[in-house]
Amino acid sequence: MQTKTPNTTLARRQIIEKALYEENNPEQLFQLGKRCLKEKLLPEAHLLFKRTFKMHPHEPLYRSYLGLTMGLAENQMDLALQLCETALERNYFHPDLYCNLGRIYIMTDAREKAYSMFRKGLIVDDGNKDLISEMKKMGLRKKPVFPFLKRQNLLNRIAGQVRCTLTSAKTPPTQQILNARNSNEKKCYAFAGRPITVKQ
């Protein structure tokens, strides 16, 4: 991967500043904003999305990306949520709108809502790389043992650990050994009362 030197970052920022003052095509500004977001130039991306939003405030994509950078760059979560939610209300058929709202939900610790957004986005586009990446980052989680309590509740956490131990114990020892051989890991299992070590 090519590392960015201070000179390339400075050159990129100068191009962005020039585009902000001279460019009147909102789509070009928007695409430049997306590139900045990908390169983690958050303040610059935020300025570009702000400009595109001012030019076309009713465009759901511009609204959604402004909401995302409002959360990432400005940490204004209430406004970020409002922008992303209203963008999705205006267009249910673009996967980026689900992804951006899901990311804001993660930032506000609403993981269940985020998971729901990513799932809905994958219904619209089941091959969307950003949605798949966000789902993988979240990991797969089972429902809480006691759904009437919060997931973080101590009782739910302990019961979840017990459930995890019991479900992993249901895997037959022979299958555990095969799994260990397949993954080339060194593990020790009890089989017929005697420990068996699986070597790499």
C-alpha positions, 0 to 999 in steps of 0.5 A: 500500500502506498504511504502518503507523504505530507506533500501529497496530503498538502497537494490533495488539500489544495486541490480540494480548496480549489474545487470548493471555490471553483467547482459548480458541479455538485456530482463532481464535488460529491465524488471528490468528497467520497474519495476524501472520506475513503482516504480518511480526510474527514474535515475535507470530506465534510466541507465537500459534502456540506457544499453539495448539500447546500447546492441540492438539499433534497438529494438523499445521497448528499444528505446522507453523506453530510450526516455521516461526516457530521458524526465522524468529523464534527461529532454532532450525533443528533444532527447526523442521525436526523440527516441520515434518517430523513435521507433514507425516508426519501429513497429506500433503494440505495444501499449507501443510505442504509450503510451510512445510517448504520455507521451512525447507529454504531457511533451512538451505541445502537448496535441492534439498529445498526445491524438491522440497517446493514441487513436491510441494505443487503436486501437492496444490494446483497453484494455491497462491499461496504455493507458486508465489511460493516457486518463482518466488523460487528460480528455475529451475535445471538439474541440475549438469553433474557430479551426483556433485559438489556444486553449489557445487563450482568445476568444476560452476560453471565447467561450468555457465557454459560450458553456459549460454553454449553453449545460449544460442549455439544460439538463431538470431540472427534469433530473438534479434533477434525476442526483443529486439524483443518485449522492447523492449530495446536489444541488439547481435547479430552476424548474417552477420559484421556487428553489428546493433543492435536499438533500443527 
